[in-house]
C-alpha cells in the first residue's frame, strides 16, 4: 500500500514537473516574441491593418495658344462619415442639425432616416458611412460647413476621398485633336490626341500616405499629412486658336448639314510657323448628328483628285519639262491612255489652252498629257520629285497614328502603263488632307516646307520646360521662280473668269487656292462610288498668313463639286479670320502671357468657389471658360452664335436649379 502511494506521488511529481517545463517553455517563447521578435510581429500586424496608399497626381492642363483652358483635372469628392469619431457631447449636440442639412441638400433621405442611420452606426461602432459621391468643389465646401462636419475629420468624423476627373471646357470642338483620357472597365486607360502624344509630360508623380483598414473594403487615411506629396504634371500649350477653331467647327458643320455629307475635315495652319490654328473633324453618327470621333485630317488617306495637280505642275516646271505658256489640245475634253479614258468636267473641252490656263480651269486632259509626255521615258524622275515634296512618308507630326502617304513607283506591283497619267491628276495615290495642306503651305511660304505643329511649349507653372521651334522639312521645294509662277496661277484660279474658284472671289480680301472633286471607290462594283469635295489654298494671297484645306466626303444633296461644297467653307473662314482676327492677337512673348493664363485659371476656381449655388456673371468670357464654370456648378449649358458671351438666360445672383439649362448668347 505504501509502495503504491509512493508510486502515485512520483507520477504526480513527474506530471507536475512536465507541466512546469511546458509553462516555462511557453513563458520563454512569449518573452522571445515580446522582446526579441516583438517588432517583427508588430510590423506584421500593422501590415494587415495599415498600408501605404499612392496619391494620384494632378494631370497637367492643356491650353490653347491664346490661353484658353482646353483640358484640366477637376477635383471630385466622395464623402464618408465616421459616427464613432465625435465625442458624446459633440455627437448629441450636432447630429440632428447635420441630418437636417444633409436631407435638405442631398434630397436622398429624410432627416429622421439620416439621424437613425447615424445613431445605429455609432452604437454598432460602424466607422465608414457613405454620404455622397463625386461632389464638385462647391458642393464639397458646402458639406464641409455643415454642423459636426465643420469640426474637422478627427472631431467631426468627416472623411474625404478626392479623385481628379478630366474635364474638357470646349466640349466637342477640337475634341479629337485635344484627345481624351478614359478609364476603361478593366482599369486600363485609353488616351487619344494631345493627351496621348504628350502623356509623359502631362502625367505627374504620385504621392504616398498611410491608410488604416476600417472594414473589408474601406481604408481611412491616418493623419492629415502625406508622407510624400504628389507632384502635378506639366502643362501643354497648344497652337490652337479657340476663335479660329470655333469658326472652323461651325463652318464645317453647316456645310455637312447643308449638303447631307457623311464626314469632313478642316485644317487652318499658320503659313510661316506651321502652327495648326484650327482642326475640325466631324462625322455623321448613327443618331443622325455630327461629332468628332476620327481625326480624318491625320489618319484618312485617299485619292486627292485635282488638288494634287499642284504637285504635278511643280514637278513639270522645276524640271524644265514645260512652262506655263506651253499649249495643249484638250481634244474636246477626252484623251485616252492605254485604252483608259480621261475626261474634263467640261465634256466639250477647252480647245487649245496653255498649261497655266489648264490649272485655272482644272483640266484633267492638260495635266495628264503634260506629265505623260514629260516623264513617260523615265517615270522615276517624276516619282522622285514627288518624294522630294514629302510624299511616301509621314510628316512626323506631334500626334500619334499619322498615316503615311502612298505614291507608287516604277517596279511596284501597283505600277502600270496608266499609273503616270493617273497620278498626274490625283488618282492611284493615297494622301492625307494634312499632307496636301503642307505642300500648298510651302508654296504660300515661298517654297519653304515646314512641319505642321500642334504644340508650341511645355511649361511647369510659369517656367518654360521645352519650346518647340518651327521645323523645316525642305528649305526650298522648287526654284523660287517656279514658286512665284504657281503663286500667280493659284491667284488666277480665284480672280480669272472661268477659274474653278472664281465664284468665291471677293474684292474685299484676296485668296489663292485650288478646287478638287475626286471620285472615291471608282471602278468598284456594288454602287460604292462617291465624291470627295475639297478646296485648299491660302490667304491673303499677296502676303499669306494662313493656309487652309477643306475636305467633305459623300455630299448627297445639291452639288458635289469642290468649288460649290468645300469652297464656301474656305471663303467663310478666310473672311472671318481676315476681318476679325487682328495681328496683335498673336502671343509674341509667352513669358508675359502665361501669368495671365494662370490668373484666368485661378479666376475659374475662385468664381466657382465664391458663387456657391448662385448664378455667376459670365458675360464677356469665352464660351469655353463660361461653360467650364457653369458645368462645375452642376447645370447644363447651351450656346448660340459665335464669339464671347453677350448675354445669359439666368440673371446674376439667381439660385441655380440642377435641372436648369442655361443659354448663353455669343456675340
C-alpha positions in Angstrom: 0.0 0.0 0.0 2.7 2.4 0.9 4.6 1.5 -2.2 1.6 2.2 -4.3 1.1 5.6 -2.8 4.7 6.4 -3.3 4.5 5.5 -7.0 1.4 7.6 -7.3 3.2 10.5 -5.7 6.1 10.1 -8.1 3.8 10.1 -11.1 2.2 13.3 -9.8 5.6 14.9 -9.3 6.5 13.8 -12.8 3.4 15.3 -14.3 3.7 18.4 -12.3 7.3 18.8 -13.4 6.4 18.2 -17.0 3.7 20.8 -16.8 6.1 23.2 -15.2 8.5 22.6 -18.1 5.8 23.3 -20.6 4.8 26.5 -18.8 8.4 27.6 -18.7 8.7 26.9 -22.4 5.6 28.9 -23.2 6.8 31.8 -21.0 10.2 31.7 -22.7 8.6 31.7 -26.1 6.4 34.6 -25.1 9.4 36.5 -23.8 11.2 35.9 -27.1 8.2 37.1 -29.1 7.7 40.1 -26.8 11.3 41.3 -26.6 13.4 39.8 -29.3 10.8 39.4 -32.2 8.3 41.8 -31.0 9.0 44.5 -33.6 8.7 42.0 -36.4 5.3 40.7 -35.3 4.0 44.2 -34.5 5.0 45.2 -38.0 3.3 42.1 -39.4 0.1 43.0 -37.5 0.3 46.6 -38.8 0.8 45.4 -42.3 -2.6 43.7 -42.1 -4.4 46.9 -40.9 -2.1 49.7 -42.1 -0.6 50.2 -45.6 0.9 52.7 -47.9 -1.5 54.1 -50.5 -0.5 56.1 -53.6 -2.0 59.5 -54.1 -2.6 60.3 -57.8 -1.0 63.5 -59.1 -3.0 66.1 -60.9 -2.6 65.7 -64.7 -1.2 68.8 -66.3 -3.5 71.3 -68.1 -3.8 71.8 -71.8 -4.1 75.3 -73.0 -4.8 77.0 -76.4 -2.3 79.4 -77.9 -4.3 82.4 -76.6 -4.6 81.0 -73.0 -8.0 79.3 -73.0 -8.3 76.2 -71.0 -8.8 73.1 -73.2 -8.3 70.3 -70.7 -8.0 70.2 -67.0 -8.3 67.9 -64.0 -11.2 68.9 -61.7 -11.3 67.5 -58.2 -14.3 65.5 -57.2 -15.1 64.5 -53.7 -16.6 61.3 -52.2 -17.7 61.9 -48.6 -17.9 59.3 -45.8 -18.8 59.8 -42.1 -17.2 58.1 -39.0 -20.0 58.4 -36.4 -17.7 56.9 -33.8 -15.2 59.8 -34.0 -17.1 62.7 -32.3 -17.3 62.9 -28.5 -20.7 62.1 -27.0 -21.2 65.8 -26.4 -20.4 66.9 -30.0 -22.4 64.0 -31.4 -25.6 64.7 -29.4 -25.3 68.4 -30.0 -24.9 68.3 -33.8 -26.4 65.1 -35.1 -29.9 66.5 -35.6 -28.8 69.7 -37.4 -26.4 67.6 -39.5 -29.2 65.3 -40.5 -31.5 68.3 -41.3 -28.7 69.8 -43.5 -28.0 66.6 -45.4 -31.7 65.9 -46.0 -32.2 69.4 -47.4 -29.1 69.4 -49.6 -28.8 65.8 -50.9 -32.6 65.1 -51.0 -31.9 61.3 -50.7 -33.3 60.6 -47.3 -35.4 62.3 -44.7 -33.7 64.0 -41.7 -35.1 61.2 -39.4 -33.6 58.5 -41.6 -30.2 60.1 -41.6 -30.2 60.5 -37.8 -31.5 56.9 -37.3 -28.7 55.6 -39.5 -26.0 57.6 -37.7 -27.1 56.5 -34.2 -27.3 52.9 -35.2 -23.9 53.0 -36.8 -22.4 54.7 -33.7 -24.0 52.1 -31.5 -22.6 49.3 -33.6 -19.2 51.1 -33.9 -19.5 51.2 -37.7 -17.0 53.8 -38.8 -17.4 54.3 -42.5 -20.8 55.5 -43.7 -21.1 56.7 -47.3 -22.6 60.1 -47.6 -22.1 61.4 -51.3 -20.2 60.5 -54.4 -18.1 62.8 -56.7 -19.2 66.1 -55.4 -18.0 69.3 -57.1 -15.7 71.6 -55.2 -18.6 73.9 -54.5 -20.8 71.1 -53.0 -17.9 69.7 -51.1 -17.2 73.1 -49.4 -20.9 73.3 -48.6 -20.9 69.9 -46.9 -17.8 70.8 -45.0 -19.7 73.8 -43.4 -22.5 71.6 -42.0 -22.8 71.0 -38.3 -20.4 68.4 -36.9 -18.6 68.2 -40.3 -17.2 71.7 -39.6 -15.3 70.3 -36.7 -12.8 68.5 -39.0 -12.0 64.9 -39.6 -10.9 63.9 -36.1 -13.5 65.8 -34.2 -16.4 65.8 -36.7 -15.8 62.4 -38.4 -16.0 63.7 -42.0 -13.8 61.6 -44.2 -12.9 62.9 -47.7 -11.8 60.8 -50.7 -10.7 63.1 -53.5 -10.3 62.0 -57.1 -9.4 64.0 -60.2 -11.7 63.9 -63.2 -10.6 65.1 -66.6 -12.8 67.9 -68.0 -12.8 69.5 -71.5 -14.3 73.0 -71.4 -14.5 73.3 -75.2 -16.7 70.2 -75.3 -16.9 68.7 -78.8 -14.8 71.4 -80.5 -11.4 70.0 -81.5 -12.2 67.0 -79.3 -10.4 64.5 -81.5 -7.2 66.6 -81.6 -7.0 67.6 -78.0 -7.9 64.0 -77.3 -9.2 62.4 -74.1 -8.3 60.2 -71.2 -10.8 57.4 -70.4 -10.6 54.8 -67.7 -12.0 51.5 -69.0 -14.0 48.9 -67.1 -10.9 46.8 -66.6 -8.9 49.7 -65.1 -6.8 50.3 -68.2 -6.5 53.9 -69.6 -7.2 54.9 -73.2 -5.8 58.2 -74.4 -6.0 59.9 -77.8 -4.7 63.1 -79.4 -2.5 65.5 -77.5 -3.5 63.7 -74.3 -1.8 60.6 -75.6 1.1 62.1 -77.5 2.3 64.2 -74.5 1.2 61.9 -71.7 4.7 61.6 -70.3 4.8 65.3 -69.7 1.2 65.6 -68.5 1.5 62.8 -66.0 2.7 63.9 -62.6 4.4 62.0 -59.9 2.3 60.1 -57.4 2.5 60.8 -53.7 2.1 58.5 -50.8 0.2 58.3 -47.5 -0.6 55.8 -44.7 -4.1 54.4 -44.5 -5.8 52.2 -41.9 -8.2 49.4 -42.7 -11.7 50.2 -41.4 -13.6 47.3 -43.0 -13.2 44.6 -45.6 -13.0 47.1 -48.5 -12.6 50.5 -46.9 -9.4 52.2 -45.8 -9.1 55.5 -43.9 -6.2 58.0 -44.2 -4.1 58.3 -41.0 -3.5 61.9 -40.0 -3.8 65.0 -42.2 -0.3 64.9 -43.7 1.0 62.9 -46.6 4.3 61.0 -46.4 5.1 62.3 -49.9 3.0 64.9 -51.6 2.1 64.3 -55.2 3.7 66.4 -57.9 1.4 67.8 -60.6 2.1 67.1 -64.3 3.4 69.7 -66.7 1.2 72.0 -68.8 0.9 71.8 -72.6 0.5 75.0 -74.6 -1.0 74.0 -78.0 -1.0 76.0 -81.2 -4.8 76.1 -81.4 -6.6 79.4 -81.5 -10.0 79.0 -80.0 -11.6 81.8 -82.0 -10.4 80.4 -85.4 -11.3 76.9 -84.1 -14.8 78.0 -83.3 -15.2 79.4 -86.8 -13.8 76.3 -88.5 -16.0 74.0 -86.5 -19.3 75.7 -87.2 -18.5 76.4 -90.9 -17.7 72.7 -91.4 -20.8 71.6 -89.5 -23.1 73.9 -91.6 -21.6 72.6 -94.9 -22.1 68.9 -93.8 -25.7 69.6 -92.8 -26.5 71.6 -96.0 -25.1 69.0 -98.4 -26.1 65.9 -96.4 -22.4 64.8 -96.3 -21.0 61.8 -94.3 -17.9 63.4 -92.9 -15.4 66.2 -93.4 -12.3 67.9 -92.1 -11.0 71.5 -91.9 -7.4 72.5 -91.1 -6.1 76.0 -90.7 -2.3 76.4 -90.5 -0.1 79.5 -89.9 2.0 79.8 -93.0 5.3 80.8 -91.6 5.4 78.6 -88.5 3.4 75.6 -89.4 1.3 76.1 -86.2 -2.1 74.4 -86.6 -4.6 77.1 -85.5 -7.7 75.1 -86.1 -8.6 71.5 -86.9 -12.1 70.1 -87.0 -13.1 66.6 -87.9 -16.8 65.8 -88.0 -18.6 62.6 -88.9 -22.2 61.5 -89.1 -23.2 59.2 -86.2 -26.0 56.6 -86.0 -28.2 59.1 -84.2 -28.1 61.5 -87.2 -25.8 64.1 -85.6 -22.2 65.1 -86.3 -19.4 64.6 -83.8 -15.7 64.3 -83.6 -14.8 60.6 -83.5 -12.0 60.2 -86.1 -9.1 62.5 -86.9 -9.7 62.4 -90.6 -7.2 65.2 -91.2 -4.3 62.9 -90.0 -5.4 59.3 -90.4 -7.6 59.2 -93.5 -5.6 58.9 -96.8 -7.4 58.8 -100.1 -7.1 59.9 -103.8 -6.9 63.7 -103.5 -8.0 64.3 -107.1 -7.4 67.7 -108.6 -5.8 69.3 -105.6 -2.8 67.1 -106.3 -2.3 68.9 -109.7 -0.1 71.4 -107.8 2.5 68.7 -107.2 2.4 67.7 -110.9 2.8 71.3 -112.0 5.7 71.9 -109.6 7.5 68.8 -111.0 6.9 69.9 -114.6 8.1 73.4 -114.2 11.0 72.7 -111.8 12.4 70.0 -114.1 12.1 72.3 -117.1 9.7 69.9 -118.9 7.2 72.6 -119.8 6.5 76.2 -119.0 3.3 78.0 -118.1 2.8 79.1 -121.7 3.1 75.6 -123.3 0.0 74.9 -125.3 -2.0 71.6 -125.0 -5.0 70.5 -127.0 -7.9 69.3 -124.7 -9.3 67.2 -127.6 -13.0 68.0 -126.8 -12.4 67.0 -123.2 -11.3 63.4 -123.8 -7.9 61.8 -124.1 -7.0 58.1 -123.9 -4.0 56.3 -122.3 -3.7 52.5 -122.9 -7.4 52.3 -123.6 -8.4 54.2 -120.4 -10.2 57.5 -120.8 -9.5 60.7 -119.0 -12.3 63.4 -119.2 -12.6 67.0 -118.4 -15.6 68.1 -116.3 -16.5 70.3 -119.3 -17.4 67.5 -121.8 -16.7 69.8 -124.8 -13.2 70.5 -123.6 -11.4 73.9 -123.6 -9.8 73.8 -127.0 -6.1 74.6 -127.1 -5.0 76.2 -123.9 -1.8 77.0 -122.0 -0.5 74.9 -119.1 -1.4 77.8 -116.8 -4.9 78.0 -118.0 -5.3 74.3 -117.7 -4.7 74.6 -113.9 -7.1 77.5 -113.6 -10.0 75.6 -115.2 -8.7 72.3 -113.7 -8.3 70.5 -117.0 -7.6 66.8 -116.5 -6.6 66.3 -120.1 -4.0 69.1 -120.0 -2.1 67.8 -116.9 -2.2 64.1 -117.8 -0.9 64.9 -121.3 1.8 67.2 -119.9 3.1 64.7 -117.3 2.9 61.7 -119.6 4.8 63.4 -122.4 7.4 64.8 -120.0 8.1 61.7 -117.9 7.0 58.6 -119.8 10.5 57.6 -120.7 11.7 58.0 -117.1 8.7 57.9 -114.7 11.1 57.5 -111.7 12.2 61.1 -112.3 8.6 62.2 -111.6 8.1 59.9 -108.6 11.4 61.0 -107.1 10.3 64.6 -107.5 7.1 63.9 -105.7 9.0 62.2 -102.8 11.2 65.4 -102.6 7.9 67.2 -101.8 7.5 64.9 -98.7 5.2 62.2 -100.1 5.7 58.5 -99.5 6.5 59.1 -95.8 4.7 60.6 -92.8 5.2 64.2 -91.9 6.3 63.2 -88.4 3.8 65.4 -86.6 3.2 65.6 -82.8 0.1 63.3 -82.8 0.2 59.5 -82.8 -1.3 57.5 -85.6 -0.4 59.7 -88.5 -1.0 57.9 -91.8 1.8 57.8 -94.4 1.0 58.9 -98.0 1.5 56.4 -100.8 2.9 57.2 -104.2 3.5 54.1 -106.5 7.0 54.0 -108.0 8.2 52.1 -111.1 8.6 48.4 -110.2 5.8 48.4 -107.6 3.1 45.7 -108.0 0.7 48.6 -108.4 2.6 50.3 -111.2 1.0 50.1 -114.7 1.0 51.8 -118.0 -1.6 54.2 -116.8 0.0 54.9 -113.4 1.8 58.0 -114.6 -1.1 60.0 -116.2 -3.5 58.8 -113.4 -1.1 60.2 -110.7 -0.9 63.4 -112.6 -4.4 64.4 -111.6 -4.5 62.8 -108.2 -5.6 59.2 -108.7 -3.9 55.9 -107.8 -2.3 57.6 -104.9 -3.1 58.0 -101.2 -2.6 61.3 -99.4 -4.0 62.7 -96.1 -5.5 66.2 -96.1 -2.7 67.4 -93.8 0.0 66.3 -96.3 -1.8 68.1 -99.1 -2.0 71.2 -97.0 1.7 71.1 -96.2 2.5 71.3 -99.9 0.2 74.3 -100.5 1.6 75.9 -97.4 5.1 75.6 -98.8 4.1 77.5 -102.0 2.5 80.2 -99.8 5.7 80.2 -97.7 7.9 81.0 -100.8 9.0 77.4 -101.2 9.9 76.6 -97.6 8.1 73.5 -96.4 7.6 73.4 -92.6 6.2 70.6 -90.4 2.7 71.1 -89.1 2.8 71.6 -85.4 0.2 71.1 -82.7 2.1 72.0 -79.6 4.3 75.1 -79.1 5.5 74.8 -75.5 5.6 72.7 -72.3 5.6 74.6 -69.0 5.8 74.0 -65.3 3.5 76.7 -63.9 5.3 79.9 -65.1 8.6 78.2 -66.1 9.3 77.1 -69.6 10.4 73.5 -69.8 10.6 73.0 -73.6 9.8 75.2 -76.6 9.0 73.6 -79.9 10.7 75.6 -82.7 9.4 75.6 -86.3 10.9 72.6 -88.1 11.8 72.9 -91.7 11.2 69.8 -93.8 12.6 71.3 -97.0 14.0 74.8 -97.2 13.2 75.1 -100.9 11.0 72.6 -102.6 11.4 74.1 -106.1 13.2 77.0 -107.7 12.0 80.5 -106.4 10.8 81.4 -110.0 8.7 78.3 -110.1 7.1 79.2 -106.7 6.3 82.7 -108.0 4.7 81.3 -111.2 2.5 78.9 -109.2 1.5 81.6 -106.7 0.2 83.7 -109.7 -1.7 80.7 -111.1 -3.3 79.9 -107.7 -4.4 83.6 -107.5 -5.9 83.4 -111.0 -8.0 80.3 -110.1 -9.9 82.8 -108.0 -9.6 86.0 -109.9 -10.0 85.0 -113.6 -13.3 84.3 -115.1 -13.8 80.6 -115.8 -11.4 79.7 -112.9 -12.9 76.9 -110.8 -12.7 79.2 -107.7 -13.9 82.4 -109.4 -17.4 82.2 -107.7 -15.6 82.6 -104.4 -13.7 85.6 -105.5 -14.0 88.8 -103.3 -12.7 92.3 -103.8 -12.7 92.7 -100.0 -9.9 90.2 -99.3 -7.6 88.1 -101.5 -7.4 84.3 -101.6 -5.4 81.8 -103.7 -6.2 78.1 -104.0 -7.4 75.1 -105.9 -10.7 73.2 -106.1 -10.8 69.4 -106.1 -13.6 66.9 -106.9 -12.4 63.3 -106.5 -14.3 60.1 -107.3 -13.9 57.5 -104.5 -14.2 53.8 -105.0 -14.2 54.3 -108.8 -14.2 51.1 -110.8 -15.6 49.0 -108.0 -18.8 47.1 -108.2 -21.7 47.4 -105.8 -22.5 51.0 -106.3 -19.9 52.2 -103.9 -18.6 55.2 -105.9 -19.0 58.6 -104.2 -17.4 62.0 -104.3 -15.0 63.9 -102.0 -15.2 67.7 -102.5 -12.2 69.7 -101.5 -10.6 73.2 -101.5 -7.1 74.1 -100.4 -5.3 77.4 -100.5 -4.1 80.3 -98.5 -4.9 83.9 -97.6 -4.2 86.8 -98.0 -2.9 85.9 -101.5 -0.2 88.7 -101.5 1.3 88.1 -98.0 0.0 84.7 -96.9 -0.8 84.4 -93.2 -2.8 81.2 -93.1 -3.2 78.2 -95.3 -6.3 76.1 -95.2 -7.8 72.8 -96.5 -11.4 71.7 -96.5 -12.4 68.1 -97.5 -16.0 66.9 -97.4 -16.9 63.3 -98.2 -20.1 61.9 -99.7 -22.2 65.0 -100.3 -25.7 63.8 -101.1 -27.7 67.0 -101.6 -27.2 69.6 -104.3 -23.7 69.8 -105.9 -20.7 67.7 -105.3 -18.0 69.9 -106.9 -15.3 71.2 -104.7 -15.9 74.8 -105.6 -19.6 74.5 -104.5 -19.3 72.3 -101.4 -15.9 72.9 -99.8 -15.1 76.3 -101.4 -17.7 78.3 -99.4 -16.3 76.9 -96.1 -12.8 78.1 -97.1 -14.2 81.5 -98.0 -16.1 81.9 -94.8 -13.0 81.0 -92.8 -10.9 83.4 -94.8 -13.4 86.2 -94.5 -14.0 85.8 -90.7 -10.3 85.4 -89.9 -9.2 88.2 -92.3 -11.6 90.7 -90.9 -11.9 89.7 -87.3 -8.5 88.4 -86.1 -6.1 91.3 -85.5 -2.4 90.5 -85.9 -1.7 91.8 -82.4 -3.8 88.9 -81.1 -0.7 86.6 -81.6 1.2 85.6 -78.5 4.6 87.1 -79.0 6.1 86.6 -75.5 4.8 83.6 -73.7 6.6 84.5 -70.5 4.4 87.6 -70.3 1.2 85.9 -71.2 1.4 82.8 -69.0 0.8 84.7 -65.8 -2.4 86.0 -67.5 -3.3 82.3 -68.3 -2.8 81.3 -64.7 -4.8 84.3 -63.5 -7.7 83.1 -65.7 -7.2 79.6 -64.2 -7.3 81.0 -60.7 -10.4 83.1 -61.6 -12.1 80.0 -62.9 -11.8 78.3 -59.5 -12.5 81.4 -57.4 -15.7 82.1 -59.4 -16.9 78.6 -58.7 -15.9 78.8 -55.0 -17.4 82.2 -54.3 -20.8 81.9 -56.1 -22.0 78.8 -54.3 -25.2 77.8 -56.0 -25.9 81.3 -57.3 -25.7 82.3 -61.0 -22.3 84.0 -61.7 -21.7 86.7 -64.2 -20.1 85.1 -67.3 -20.7 87.9 -69.7 -17.5 88.8 -71.6 -15.9 85.4 -71.0 -15.0 83.0 -73.8 -17.6 80.2 -74.2 -15.1 77.6 -73.0 -14.4 79.4 -69.7 -18.1 80.1 -69.2 -19.1 76.5 -69.8 -16.4 75.2 -67.5 -17.6 77.4 -64.7 -21.3 76.7 -65.1 -21.0 72.9 -65.6 -18.9 72.7 -62.4 -21.9 74.3 -60.7 -24.0 71.3 -61.9 -26.1 72.9 -64.6 -26.4 72.2 -68.3 -25.3 74.9 -70.8 -26.2 75.6 -74.4 -24.7 78.3 -76.6 -25.9 80.2 -79.7 -23.8 82.2 -82.1 -20.1 82.9 -82.1 -17.5 84.8 -80.1 -17.6 85.8 -76.4 -20.7 85.6 -74.1 -23.0 88.5 -74.8 -25.9 87.6 -72.5 -27.0 84.8 -70.2 -30.6 83.4 -69.7 -30.3 83.4 -65.9 -29.7 86.6 -64.0 -26.6 87.1 -61.9 -27.3 86.0 -58.3 -30.3 83.9 -59.0 -30.4 80.5 -57.2 -29.5 77.7 -59.6 -31.5 74.5 -60.0 -29.6 71.4 -61.2 -32.4 70.7 -63.7 -31.9 74.0 -65.5 -30.3 74.5 -68.9 -28.6 77.9 -69.2 -28.5 79.5 -72.6 -25.5 81.7 -73.4 -25.8 84.1 -76.4 -22.5 84.7 -78.0 -21.5 87.9 -79.9 
